[in-house]
């Protein structure tokens, strides 16, 4: 799975969005870019494998095992539509 973040003009400033969700507004493009690059990297940080339970719309309880290392790759696209970069693990420093 790949999550793509896009830097956009928003509410008199700059923000980023992914999957239709828009971040807070930043005063500059550079600030939005720094924030989205940090968020995109954090999205890929593995966690621990855990059991989760949830209730569906009909009230039935489900239990699932979730692998903590199953993280998406991420990328950032500028407001011009140009890729800022692939933030894959190989690029982490």
C-alpha positions in Angstrom: 0.0 0.0 0.0 1.2 3.5 -0.7 0.0 6.7 1.0 0.4 9.9 -1.1 0.5 13.3 0.6 -0.1 16.4 -1.4 0.9 19.9 -0.5 -2.0 22.3 -1.3 -3.0 26.0 -0.9 -5.6 26.1 1.9 -7.4 28.7 3.9 -4.9 31.6 3.1 -1.8 29.4 3.6 -0.5 25.9 2.9 -1.6 22.5 4.1 -1.2 18.9 3.1 -3.8 16.3 2.4 -4.0 12.5 2.2 -7.1 10.4 1.4 -9.3 13.5 1.4 -8.2 14.7 4.9 -6.6 18.1 5.1 -4.1 19.1 7.8 -3.9 22.3 9.7 -2.9 25.4 7.8 0.7 26.5 7.7 1.9 30.1 7.0 4.4 29.0 4.3 4.9 26.3 1.7 8.2 25.5 3.4 6.5 24.9 6.8 3.9 22.7 5.2 6.5 20.7 3.3 8.6 20.2 6.5 5.5 19.0 8.4 4.3 16.6 5.7 7.7 15.1 5.2 7.9 14.4 9.0 4.3 13.0 9.0 5.0 10.8 5.9 8.1 9.3 7.6 6.3 8.7 10.9 3.5 6.9 9.0 6.1 4.2 8.1 7.5 3.6 11.6 6.7 0.0 12.5 5.0 -0.8 15.8 4.3 -3.9 17.7 2.1 -6.7 16.5 -1.2 -6.5 18.5 -4.6 -8.0 18.8 -7.4 -5.4 18.2 -11.1 -5.8 18.9 -13.9 -3.7 17.4 -17.6 -3.8 17.1 -19.2 -3.6 13.7 -22.4 -1.8 12.7 -24.5 -4.8 13.7 -23.0 -5.0 17.2 -20.8 -8.1 16.6 -17.4 -8.0 18.2 -14.4 -8.9 16.0 -10.8 -9.6 17.0 -7.9 -9.3 14.6 -4.2 -9.7 14.7 -2.4 -6.7 13.3 1.2 -6.9 12.3 3.2 -3.9 13.5 5.6 -4.1 10.6 3.0 -3.9 7.9 3.5 -0.2 7.1 2.8 1.6 3.8 5.3 3.4 1.6 4.8 7.1 1.5 5.4 9.9 -1.0 4.9 13.7 -1.1 3.6 15.6 -4.1 3.9 19.4 -4.4 1.0 21.7 -5.3 2.3 21.7 -8.8 1.8 17.9 -9.1 5.5 17.2 -9.0 6.8 14.5 -6.6 8.9 16.0 -3.8 10.3 12.5 -3.2 9.6 9.0 -2.3 10.0 8.7 1.4 10.9 5.0 1.4 13.0 3.4 4.1 16.0 3.5 1.8 15.8 7.3 2.0 15.6 7.6 5.8 18.7 9.1 7.3 
